[in-house]
Amino acid sequence: MARGRWFSERRADPWHRRAKIEGYPSRAAYKLKHIQRLYSIIRPGDLVVELGAAPGGMLKVVSELVGDDGLAVGVDIKPITLKGENIRTLQIDINDPSAPQEILRTLGDSKCDVLISDASPNLIGVAEVDTLRQLDLVFRCCEIADTVLRDDGNVMLKAFECPELTRIEKPLRLCFIAYRRVTTPPSLRKHSSEVYLLGIGRRRAPIAPLLKSVLE
Ligand SMILES: C[S@@+](CC[C@H](N)C(=O)[O-])C[C@H]1O[C@@H](n2cnc3c(N)ncnc32)[C@H](O)[C@@H]1O
């Protein structure tokens, strides 16, 4: 999309305007608020990691939800400028082999209660390629969850609807007490097939090898 058109569409977007007025770095804040209203995945005092957190819309919501006794850790390959007493940020590529240990170190060597991923690759507009790249990120986030998420913890992972998604849902159902595929209101989505995979109450580790077995 031409840069000028991108800016004018963004200015006209009511969610973007609302985010600006309410002090959120991005409209993604309202996606997390929507999911939190439905499923209460984050509680006061929680340690929460968000992968793909720049510029920080969801991270600010996380920080508000966990409060003074909790911690919001935002991870992105891009810098995150959002600041707060209960916010820590980490600028790394989540595909880097050392990423899980670096995240754990930022958590003070405690495992987190909730792992969110809103990470997305640069979309090229070819659905088959974009959905599979997104699926790679889902898999990587599950590998990271295997190191940093506590037993009984929750995950919320961004994905795009595709046939492979149905295949990975079976292992996700096994790994969590409850599993849901959630869509946000259409006006909030930039990509019409965007969904979030919610795993509530991790009951079986590790997650990634089970996913790998159905993807191969
Ligand atoms: C849709 S944006 C996230 C918006 C953010 N959650 C918010 O609330 O403002 C997707 C993010 O994923 C990040 N990302 C994509 N691949 C990544 C990777 N391999 N490692 C770290 N971050 C990545 C991008 O840099 C981008 O900031």
The ligand as an ORCA input file, in Angstrom:
! r2SCAN-3c Opt
* xyz 0 1
  C       1.043     -6.498     14.984
  S       2.580     -5.964     15.594
  C       2.354     -6.072     17.332
  C       1.478     -5.012     17.935
  C       1.586     -4.994     19.439
  N       1.172     -6.249     20.027
  C       0.818     -3.885     20.080
  O      -0.049     -4.185     20.928
  O       1.090     -2.725     19.813
  C       3.594     -7.386     15.315
  C       4.990     -7.283     15.904
  O       5.628     -8.549     15.782
  C       7.022     -8.275     15.761
  N       7.791     -9.451     15.309
  C       7.611    -10.157     14.159
  N       8.529    -11.138     14.057
  C       9.304    -11.065     15.194
  C      10.415    -11.803     15.663
  N      10.916    -12.816     14.958
  N      10.967    -11.459     16.844
  C      10.464    -10.414     17.559
  N       9.408     -9.658     17.154
  C       8.829     -9.975     15.988
  C       7.127     -7.098     14.819
  O       8.341     -6.410     14.982
  C       5.893     -6.268     15.213
  O       6.232     -5.236     16.100
*
